[in-house]
Amino acid sequence: MSASIVHHENQNNPDQIDYSTCKIIRVASYRDLGFTNLHTQKPFNTPGFYIPGYTYTDYQNAFFYTFFRRPFTHSWFIQFQFNCPKLIPNWFYEWWYYFGPVDQIYPEPILKTSLPYYQKQTPQPSTPIMSKIAFHIDMGIPWICSWHFHLTQLQPDMPMSLVKKFCVKWWDKYDQERCSITSMQKFFTDNRNIEKSIVQLSRSIPTEDQHQHPQQQRPASPTGSGSSSKSKGKKAALQEIFQALQKTLDVSDSESDEVNQQDEPMEDSEDPFGGPCAQDPNDL
């Protein structure tokens, strides 16, 4: 449950994959996955694999090897899920260096206006690139990536080397209004209001210590069920606020999820990504 990947078949040739879409749900640390160190082995959730399990190093490598599918003729449409956790392990920055977007592909309004405004409104992380990753998460900005082999001379008077060359491209159908100043002001205002409501409601819910010392609380009902029902009601309200927060952040996830649930490839007119994203890598 770290990524959702869908391969889109060619309409004229079902055996050929035109392009693939990847939604990154989370980038888990080894503690998130229950590992005690990088070399602890865990069994797969789905049985039937010819190896008994995997390590956290395998998990890291999967983020790289998965995207090395078929050079020259294949491209990836990549985006983060809107509620993707922003506590991302440091090794992922290497992934971003190869597969992530570069400044040259951003439209000028986003690079000079939207991104600087976003960075002023959010705490600056110790690693600068993290602010750009968070910007993509909150604003739902996708990009297109492909790769191919390339012969080059890395050092003078040395033989030619075969290297991987990565290409990225801006998705022209992205609605830039989503990361306009007006939209981001509303985004931050809604988030602050929800955070305040969560804090206020959390403070009103009795703690375990208060349950152990009822004299510090208001008089309970004669049946003793009043405080319990009130606590349950507050917890239910807290859950509703969390759901509202997720709906506020999730602008287009519902459309993407519909794609992931399809057993058959969708027609171009039904594709929420606007048809095949597989441009010729040589045009990137």
N, C-alpha and C positions, 0 to 999 in steps of 0.2 A: 504493500500500500504506500509506496513512495512515489510512484508515477503511474499515469494512465496513458497507454500507448495504443493507437489505432492505425493500422495500415490500410490505405485506400487503394483499391484495385483499379486498374485501367478498365474503362467501360467496354472497350473493344477487345481487350485481352485479359481475362480474369487472372491468368497466371503471372501477370506483371503488376508490380506495385508502383503506382505513380509517385506517391509521396506518403509520408507518415506524420501524424500529429502526436505530440507528447505534452501532457499536462503534468508538471512537477508538483506533487502533492506535499511532499516534505523531503528534507535532506536530513536524515536521522544521524545522531551521534551514536557511538558504540553503546553508550549507557541507555539511550532511547530504545535500542533493540535488545537490551538485556545482556550484552556482552560484558565480561569482566576485564578483557584486554583485547588487543587486535587479533589474536590468534585463537581465541576460544571458538569452538565449533558449535553451531546450532543446527538442528534438523530442519528440513524444509516443511512448510505448512502443508504443501501438497505432496503426497507420496508418489513414488514411481521414478524418482531420479536415480541415475546410476552411481551417484556419489552420495555419501551418507548425510552431508550437511554443508554449511558454508560458514565462512569467517567474516569479520567486519572488513577485512581487506578485499574479500570477494565482493562485498557490497559496494565498496568504493570503485573497484574496477568495473562493475556492471554499469555505473553511470557513464563510463568512457566507452567501453566496448559496444554497448547497445547502439550508440550513434555511429559506429563504423560500418553500418550496413551499406553495402554496394556503392562504391565511389562513382563519380562522373554523372550517373543517371538518376540519382535519388536525392531528395531534399527533405528536411525536417521542418515542420511548423511547431515551434516551441513556445510555451507560456507557463507561468506559475499559476497555481490555484490561488484564489483570492485570500483564503485563510491559511495559506502556507506559513508555517512558523518561521520567524525571522532569526532565530538562534541557529545559524548555519555553521557547521564545522569548517575550519580553516582550509582543509584540503579541497573544498568545493570551489575555492577561488581559482585554482588551477583549471578546473572544468570550465569556469566562466571565461578564462583567458582564451581557451581554444574554441568553445562553442557559443559563447555569449556575444552580444552585439558590441560594436565599437562606435566611438563618437561620430565617425564620418558618415554613418548611415542615418543618424537621427535628423528629422526635419529641423530647420533652424529655430522655429518657435519653441519646440520642446527642449532643445539643447540650451538655448539662451534664456528662456523664460520659465517654462514649467518645472524643469529639473532643479534650477537654483531656488525657486520658490518652495518646492517640496523639501529640499534640504534645510532651508531656514526654519521650517515648521516642525522638523523632526530632530531628535537628539542625534548628534554626529557620532557614528561608531568609531572604534579605534582603527578599523580597516576601512579606508575611504570607499572601496568598491562596494561595500555592503549597502551604502546609501542608494546606489544605483539599482542593486538587486531589490531592495525594499520598494523603490519607486516602481519597478516592473510588477511587483506583487500587488501593491495597492491600486495602481492605475490599470492593471490588466493589460499590459503592453506585450504583445507577442513579437516574434521575429522569425526569420527563415534562415536556415543554416544548411550548408552542404560541404562536401570535402572531396578532394581527389589527390592522386599521387602526382608528384612533381620532381623532376630531375634538376638538381642545382649543385653548384660547386660551393660548398660551405667554407672551404679553406683554399688559399692559393696553392697551386702546384700539388693539389690532392685530387684523387679520382672523384667523379660525380657521385652524389649521394641521392638516394631515393627517400623523399620526405613526404609527409602528409601536409597538404595545403588546405586551410579552412577558409570558407567564404560565408559571409553573413549578409543579409539584405533586410531592409525595412519592409514591413507588410503594408502596402499602399492602402488597403481597405480599413485600416485601423481608424476609428473615429477619434480624431485629435481633440474634439470637444470634451472628451472624458477627462483629459488632463489639462484643461484650460484653468486659468486662475479662478474663475467663478466656480467651476465644478470642484476644484480642490478646496476652496474655502468652505463649501458646503460639506465636503467629505470630512474635513478636520473638525468642523463645528458639530456634525452629527456624532462623530467619534467621541468628542469631549463630553457631550451631553449624555451619551450612553455610559461612558466611564464614570461620570458623576453619579448616575442613577445606580450603577452597580455598587459603588462604594457606599452610598447611603443605605441601600438595601442590605448590604453585607453587614454593616454596623448594627442594623436593627435586628438581625437574627441572633437569638441567644446562643452564647458559647457553651461548651461543655462545663466550664467552671461555673457559669451562671445556673446551669441545671443542677449542679451539685449544691449550690447555696441559694435555695429558693427565697430566702428572706430578702435578698437583694433585688428580687423581681417584683413586679406588680402582683397583687393577689390573684390567684388562679380561680377558675370556676369551681363550684362545689364538686363537679364530677372529676376534676383534674385533667380533663381533655381539652380545655380551652387553650392553654399555652402550646400543647402539642399540635392542635389543629392550626393555630396561628403560625407556628414555626413552619409547618408543612406548606401553608399558603404562601409564606414569604419565600420559601425555597422554590416553589412553583413559579412565583413571579420573577425570581432571579433567573430561572431557566428560560422564561419567556424573553427576558432582556438579552440573554446570550443569543437566543435564536434571532432576535431582531437585529443584533449586531452582525450576525452572519449574513442575513438578508441584505443589510445595508451595504456590506462589502461586496457581496456576490451580485454583480451586474449581469454577467453573461454566462455564468457557470451552468445555468440550467440548459442553455442551448448546447454547450459543449458536452454535457452529460448525455443529452439525447443522442449525440453522435456516438458516444462510447457504448451506448446500449444497443446499437443497431447490429444485427447479425449479418446483414447484407450491406454493401457499400451504397451510400446515398447518391442520388442524382445530383448534378451540379447545382440545379436550382434549389435543392433542399439543403445543400451543404452550408452550414453557418459560416464556414471559412471562405465562402464565395467561390467554390470550385477548386480544382487542383492547385496546390501551392508549389508544385514542382517546376520551377523555372530552370532553364538551361544553366548549369553551374558556371559555364563560361561567360554568361551575361551578368553574373553577380559582381 
